[in-house]
Amino acid sequence: MSVGGVGGVGGVDRVMQLRAQILERNQALARASSAPVPTGPAETKPTSFADTLDGALKSVNEGQNAAAKISESYERGETVDIAKVMLARQQASVGFEATLQVRNKLLSAYKDIMSMPV
């Protein structure tokens, strides 16, 4: 039974879609703000999968550290909005869950490749 039509499977799916959109936008903004400004016609090296994965893991780690810091400041009684605390914790949680799913898919792909006959 849902209260005000918010609950149910459709509501959860919508919230998860909104979370995914927020994370995608945050990652795009982080990439845009950290991208070096080209100074000339220098050749750019394409990023490898390992570099991309390393960057994603560092981003998730930074999100978890930021959530921990804001939670600790709230617990100490500093003037921190509870909405900011909850948002930071949810962003860290979603980032971790996404990383966990990527790891699971990578392991599954590795197992499938290793089980192929040569």
MOGI-V202212 format. One record per residue. N is the residue number from 1. RES is the residue in three letters. D_LAST is the distance of its C-alpha to the last C-alpha in Angstrom with 1 decimal. Layout:
n;res;d_last
N;RES;D_LAST
N;RES;D_LAST
This chain:
n;res;d_last
1;MET;53.9
2;SER;53.7
3;VAL;56.5
4;GLY;57.5
5;GLY;54.4
6;VAL;52.3
7;GLY;50.2
8;GLY;47.6
9;VAL;44.0
10;GLY;45.0
11;GLY;46.7
12;VAL;43.9
13;ASP;41.4
14;ARG;43.9
15;VAL;44.3
16;MET;40.6
17;GLN;40.4
18;LEU;43.4
19;ARG;41.7
20;ALA;38.6
21;GLN;40.8
22;ILE;42.8
23;LEU;39.8
24;GLU;38.4
25;ARG;41.9
26;ASN;42.3
27;GLN;39.0
28;ALA;40.0
29;LEU;43.4
30;ALA;42.0
31;ARG;39.8
32;ALA;42.7
33;SER;45.1
34;SER;42.9
35;ALA;41.7
36;PRO;43.3
37;VAL;45.9
38;PRO;45.0
39;THR;47.8
40;GLY;47.0
41;PRO;44.5
42;ALA;42.1
43;GLU;38.4
44;THR;36.6
45;LYS;33.2
46;PRO;30.8
47;THR;30.1
48;SER;26.6
49;PHE;24.9
50;ALA;25.8
51;ASP;29.4
52;THR;29.6
53;LEU;28.3
54;ASP;30.7
55;GLY;33.6
56;ALA;33.0
57;LEU;33.0
58;LYS;36.1
59;SER;37.7
60;VAL;37.1
61;ASN;38.5
62;GLU;41.6
63;GLY;42.2
64;GLN;42.2
65;ASN;44.5
66;ALA;46.8
67;ALA;47.0
68;ALA;47.8
69;LYS;50.5
70;ILE;52.2
71;SER;52.1
72;GLU;53.7
73;SER;56.4
74;TYR;57.1
75;GLU;57.4
76;ARG;59.8
77;GLY;62.0
78;GLU;61.6
79;THR;62.2
80;VAL;58.8
81;ASP;58.3
82;ILE;56.5
83;ALA;54.7
84;LYS;53.2
85;VAL;52.1
86;MET;50.5
87;LEU;48.8
88;ALA;47.4
89;ARG;46.1
90;GLN;44.5
91;GLN;42.8
92;ALA;41.4
93;SER;40.3
94;VAL;38.6
95;GLY;36.9
96;PHE;35.6
97;GLU;34.4
98;ALA;32.6
99;THR;30.9
100;LEU;29.9
101;GLN;28.4
102;VAL;26.4
103;ARG;25.1
104;ASN;24.2
105;LYS;22.3
106;LEU;20.4
107;LEU;19.5
108;SER;18.4
109;ALA;16.2
110;TYR;14.7
111;LYS;14.1
112;ASP;12.5
113;ILE;10.0
114;MET;9.4
115;SER;9.1
116;MET;6.4
117;PRO;3.8
118;VAL;0.0
